[in-house]
Amino acid sequence: MRTADGGDSSVGSRSCGGYALLDPLGEPLGRVERIFSNGDGEPQDVRIRAGLFGNRLVLIPVVDVAVDHEKRTTTFR
C-alpha cells in the first residue's frame, strides 16, 4: 500500500476500515470493510459496504491502493 504522498505504508486492513473508497477519478464508491492481500502482502481485493444504507457488500479487485489518513480515504488503481 502507498500513502497519498507516494511513500510506503505498513498499514494493515484493520486501520483502514471505515475509510471511504474512491475510484481513480476521486468518486466515492463505499466504505472499506477489509483489504485482502496476496501472498506477498500486496493488496489484491477490497471489500466495501455500498448502497444508500451500506447494506451491500462488494468485492473489488485492485492492483494498488493509496491511503490518505488525514482525509480517511483509500483510492484504488
C-alpha positions, 0 to 999 in steps of 0.5 A: 500500500502507498500513502497519498504522498507516494511513500510506503505504508505498513498499514494493515486492513484493520486501520483502514476500515471505515475509510471511504473508497474512491475510484481513480477519478476521486468518486466515492464508491463505499466504505472499506470493510477489509483489504485482502492481500496476496501472498506477498502482502500486496493488496489484491481485493477490497471489500466495501459496504455500498448502497444508500444504507451500506447494506451491500457488500462488494468485492473489488479487485485492485492492483494498488491502493493509496491511503490518505489518513488525514482525509480517511480515504483509500483510492484504488488503481 
